[in-house]
Amino acid sequence: MATHKSAEKRDRQSKVRRERNIAAKSAIKTRVKSVLAAVESKNKENSVNALKTTIPSLAKAASKGLIHKKNASRKISRLTRKVNALQ
């Protein structure tokens, strides 16, 4: 348990950041799943729209350090290839 004032503040900050990170990662996973579901249903229009919303969220998460830059790049690349394969 933190006893100094600054340590208590750091504890509060880390809890808030942890909750924010968990929510953001969950949102990213949901968006990726929506793209994959649209690809599975072979619906090109829905998959393109889902991909357009997923790419910026992955890029933003990478820029914030939530996920690694190359991890985001890899996910974007794989999703794009799957969507383009529908054509």
Buried (B, 14 or more C-beta within 10 A) or exposed (E): EEEEEEEEEEEEEEEEEEEEBEEBEEEBEEBBEBBBEBBEEEBBEBBBBBBEEBBEBBBEBBEEEBBEEEEBEEBBEEBBEBBEEEE
